[in-house]
Amino acid sequence: MIYFDNSSTTYKKPKCVIKAVKKALTKYSANPGRGSHNLSLIASDKVLDTRINLANYFNLPNFENVIFTSGCTESLNLAIMGSAKKNGHIVTTMLEHNSVLRTITQLTKTHNITYTLVNPNKEGIINPYDIEKAITPKTYLIIVNHTSNVIGSTQDINKIGEIAKKHKVLFLVDGAQSIGHEQIDMQKDNINLLCGTAHKGLYGPQGVGFLLINNTSISPIKFGGTGTNSASIIQPTGNPESLESGTGPTPNIIGLNAGLEFVCKKFNKINLKIKKLSFKILNYLNSESKIKVYTTNTKSGVIGFEVKDLDSSEVVNLLNNVYGICVRGGLQCAPKVHEFLGTTKQGLVRISVSYFNTMHEVNYLIKSIKNLLKIYLN
Ligand SMILES: Cc1ncc(COP(=O)(O)O)c(C=O)c1O
């Protein structure tokens, strides 16, 4: 099989990540922060290393404010639920993932929250001033999907961060698709809440994500054991304990650290390769009269398109069953962007490229799509 579904989860993983997870499982799979024996202390050190490296990478001053979660969905739930203000207003965009849209919909019921969804332009770019115009006296939070998981467009978070700061509104960035492709500086970009995940652009394992908290505090949404102050039945208040109840995914956290190191070392090489491969795919798709491409520019390797007269799921199934190629169809968990593009009924086919794809695979993908159009559209 040839894999072009990397924005869902990257495959393959670097050898250093596999080695790190294996070592964690075989050599020090004890519970960090839950004992004073040597193995627990080693595991704690490894988790702390990852916390420090993530804080440094995103320029977050306090590593204690790096919170581990099960993935970007949980990070977004924690950030949005944990900062919820009764009767407040949220400004967000039509490009958001359901992990944002469904969470704020829940808040309309539990916290009487209202929200505004800002439209992008035809290229999928949000005008930061449209965000500013949507701010009301009740607005306490701006949420922006940095890079769209449907069409790959990337937002100017630096400008939006400036606007958030000017209006004293919290700024939350969903970095699920941009991390590993864009440099994010939480201080320069005025980001209060940054949500990310290991298993996409950081080439780490599934099952671990993170929320980085800058210049604000949020309430827990999960309660339980933290390994500290066990005599008290009250949730501790300091970070990270207050927001990290229960045994965490230690081997995955260690794998995330290895993935982060891999990406830091090869950042330019990774992104140059993704750019080259994506450019070739985009050039080809744009040259086909029977294909409509919805991506104009992609730094993260996400390309959305439709084949005229074919449902996206038919294209996905043909590519899988006839040509052995894995891509994604449907709505990619982001229904509002499809509403905006007018693609709700048929969905879009999404190709997403990683550092581990090759030009040979891209050539085979192009040849297969050409063949598919010739056979199935005549
Ligand atoms: C933009 C965006 N946000 C959030 C998520 C959820 O991430 P996770 O799968 O790590 O929960 C995804 C996953 O595809 C995504 O693309």
The ligand as an SDF file (V2000), in Angstrom:
LIG
                    3D

 16 16  0  0  0  0  0  0  0  0999 V2000
   -7.4110   20.5820   12.7730 C   0  0  0  0  0  0  0  0  0  0  0  0
   -7.5400   19.4170   13.7000 C   0  0  0  0  0  0  0  0  0  0  0  0
   -7.8490   19.6030   14.9980 N   0  0  0  0  0  0  0  0  0  0  0  0
   -7.9630   18.5930   15.8640 C   0  0  0  0  0  0  0  0  0  0  0  0
   -7.7630   17.2880   15.4790 C   0  0  0  0  0  0  0  0  0  0  0  0
   -7.8850   16.1730   16.4850 C   0  0  0  0  0  0  0  0  0  0  0  0
   -6.6300   15.6070   16.7300 O   0  0  0  0  0  0  0  0  0  0  0  0
   -6.4510   14.1660   17.4470 P   0  0  0  0  0  0  0  0  0  0  0  0
   -6.7080   13.1520   16.3910 O   0  0  0  0  0  0  0  0  0  0  0  0
   -5.0340   14.1430   17.9020 O   0  0  0  0  0  0  0  0  0  0  0  0
   -7.4130   14.0940   18.5660 O   0  0  0  0  0  0  0  0  0  0  0  0
   -7.4390   17.0250   14.1350 C   0  0  0  0  0  0  0  0  0  0  0  0
   -7.2630   15.6340   13.6700 C   0  0  0  0  0  0  0  0  0  0  0  0
   -7.3380   15.3130   12.5270 O   0  0  0  0  0  0  0  0  0  0  0  0
   -7.3220   18.1100   13.2310 C   0  0  0  0  0  0  0  0  0  0  0  0
   -7.0120   17.9100   11.9560 O   0  0  0  0  0  0  0  0  0  0  0  0
  1  2  1  0
  2  3  1  0
  2 15  2  0
  3  4  2  0
  4  5  1  0
  5  6  1  0
  5 12  2  0
  6  7  1  0
  7  8  1  0
  8  9  2  0
  8 10  1  0
  8 11  1  0
 12 13  1  0
 12 15  1  0
 13 14  2  0
 15 16  1  0
M  END
$$$$
